[in-house]
Amino acid sequence: MAQIDPLRSDLAASSEFEPARYALSAVVYAERDGEILLLQRAAGSAMAGQWFLPGGFVEAGELPEEGARRELLEEGGVQIDGDLEIIGCYPMYIYGYDVLQISFRGRVAAGGVTISHEHDGARWAKASDMRALLTDDVITGMAGGNDHVARLLAHIRTDLDRYLARVDSD
């Protein structure tokens, strides 16, 4: 393989190297009393009826942590008290984009949950219970033959494993 000079701008038009291009997304394991916040996707949305971590696209010029905090506030009406910790990062394909999703964790500040129009419900759940549900059979059923969804759910399962390992080491 040819050596690549990182300062050469002519490589962008070259066939020598094609970098991966991703939109950026962030989700938050928002923690309270040993549980995490899950939001139910609204009817008519992608993965309608399913329960997921709050999050979404990071806006242009926004740092991933800022995007995670903004999405958590917009979707669930809650804020994190203190720092966010990075748990993982994985590729996914959603809304027609290749996306790199960064997951964070943090403790929720005082206050209740106020869901956005993008969701039909909110609940607090043990991450271990959520992980126990993500068996191969469940992933296959939820994916309904869509390989992108199957890979996304498998990445979520791996991310949950990382999260649980981190929580267990606290």
Secondary structure, 3 states (H helix, E strand, C coil): CCCCCCCCHHHHHCCCCCCCCCEEEEEEEEEECCEEEEEEECCCCCCCCCEECCEEECCCCCCHHHHHHHHHHHHHCCCECCCCEEEEEEEEEECCEEEEEEEEEEEECCCCCCCCCCEEEEEEECHHHHHHHCCHHHHHHHHCCCHHHHHHHHHHHHHHHHHHHHHHHC
